[in-house]
Amino acid sequence: MPNAPLPEPPVIPSQPGGPLRIDNSARGIALVLLASIFMCSGDIASKYLATSLPALQITWMRYGTFAAIMLATVCFTGGFHRMKTRRPGLQVVRALGVTVSSILFVAALRDLPMADATATSFVSPLFVTALSIPILGEVVGWRRWLATIVGLVGVLVVVRPGGDGFHGASLFVLGSSFFWALSLITTRMMSRTEIPVVTLAYSATIGFVLLSLAVPFSWQALDLKAVLVGAFVGGISTIGHIFLIQAFRYADASLLAPFAYSQLLWASIFGYLVFAAMPDIWTYVGAAIIAGSGLYTAHRERLRARRVATGSQARR
């Protein structure tokens, strides 16, 4: 899965059947930083595999491990009767969103430096803002729209369409971010009734089944090394994702967001160590603009949530 900042804030940890919220900001920040390192490591390994394998096959190996871990987690934390869901249609839509997003992101990694792909993926929260209007019926004020426009300017700085630094694979990252945002919207729609670990298990299982149906059409022979790296990708990415979800048990998304943007730092370091690739200054400039826009959007979301909560309490 792409490493867009804070991919699971719509999941509310205090929902019925889920773990209770425990305020511990330091632990939440530590978990976000660990999640960023783990997921960037998975993407670096995916990029390594992408030099010789199709994106569909890499994603299939990733989801095989993802599904195995999540189904085992469900089994050992209450049994498969927990897989009952009140929103089966939304579970399928979410699974399609994260699966397509993963395929497109891995496809982009074949040709893009890690830092460029990571910086461009920061646009996901802006897509969430846009999609929340037609799907959730939310009203977006002019401040959030302005932040969205500023974020898109940052994307243009990173991607530089028409310039010497432009690569068509950047469009794959934008497509990946769009489908990731769609999955976030559906997660938000399910957050009051679905347990996070069950939602992840559905996404992993449905994604793996769909990929298993499609992967024979682009199959290439695998050696033991590729299989082990593929299992590593799935394992470390899943653990990173679990760390990220756990972080929301201890701190608000608005506090964690700045630390989630550390993904660009890890992507730059790992990209240099493994592929000797260093992003240029414009990648950092664009990423800073996108991050600033995303942080402001998170701030406005926090204020809106506070107003809604205050209004609800006043009506009681």
CORRA-V613707 format. One record per backbone hydrogen bond with DSSP energy under -0.5 kcal/mol. NH is the residue of the N-H (numbers start at 1). CO is the residue of the C=O. If there is no record, write none. Layout:
((NH;CO) (NH;CO))
This chain:
((4;2) (7;4) (9;6) (11;8) (13;11) (15;12) (18;15) (22;249) (24;22) (24;250) (28;24) (29;25) (30;26) (31;27) (32;28) (33;29) (34;30) (35;31) (36;32) (37;33) (38;34) (39;35) (40;36) (41;37) (42;38) (43;39) (44;40) (45;41) (46;42) (47;43) (48;44) (49;45) (50;46) (51;47) (51;48) (52;49) (53;49) (58;54) (59;55) (60;56) (61;57) (62;58) (63;59) (64;60) (65;61) (66;62) (67;63) (68;64) (69;65) (70;66) (71;67) (72;68) (73;69) (74;70) (75;71) (76;72) (77;73) (77;74) (78;75) (79;74) (82;79) (83;80) (84;81) (91;87) (92;88) (93;89) (94;90) (95;91) (96;92) (97;93) (98;94) (99;95) (100;96) (101;97) (102;98) (103;99) (104;100) (105;101) (106;102) (107;103) (108;104) (109;105) (110;106) (110;107) (111;108) (112;108) (117;113) (118;114) (119;115) (120;116) (121;117) (122;118) (122;119) (123;120) (124;121) (125;122) (126;123) (127;123) (128;124) (129;125) (130;126) (131;127) (132;128) (133;130) (134;130) (135;131) (136;131) (136;132) (137;133) (138;132) (140;138) (141;139) (145;141) (146;142) (147;143) (148;144) (149;145) (150;146) (151;147) (152;148) (153;149) (154;150) (155;151) (156;152) (157;153) (158;154) (159;155) (160;156) (163;160) (166;163) (170;167) (171;168) (172;168) (172;169) (173;169) (174;170) (175;171) (176;172) (177;173) (178;174) (179;175) (180;176) (181;177) (182;178) (183;179) (184;180) (185;181) (186;182) (187;183) (188;184) (189;185) (190;186) (191;187) (191;188) (193;190) (194;190) (198;195) (199;195) (200;196) (201;197) (202;198) (203;199) (204;200) (205;201) (206;202) (207;203) (208;204) (209;205) (210;206) (211;207) (212;208) (213;209) (214;210) (215;211) (216;212) (217;214) (218;215) (219;216) (227;223) (228;224) (229;225) (230;226) (231;227) (232;228) (233;229) (234;230) (235;231) (236;232) (237;233) (238;234) (239;235) (240;236) (241;237) (242;238) (243;239) (244;240) (245;241) (246;242) (247;243) (248;244) (248;245) (249;246) (250;247) (251;247) (255;252) (256;252) (257;253) (259;256) (260;256) (261;257) (262;259) (263;260) (264;261) (265;262) (266;262) (267;263) (268;264) (269;265) (270;266) (271;267) (272;268) (273;269) (274;270) (275;271) (276;272) (277;271) (283;280) (284;280) (285;281) (286;282) (287;283) (288;284) (289;285) (290;286) (291;287) (292;288) (293;289) (294;290) (295;291) (296;292) (297;293) (298;294) (299;295) (300;296) (301;297) (302;298) (303;299) (304;300) (305;301) (306;302) (307;303) (308;304) (309;305) (310;306) (311;307) (312;308) (313;309) (314;310) (315;311) (316;312) (316;313))
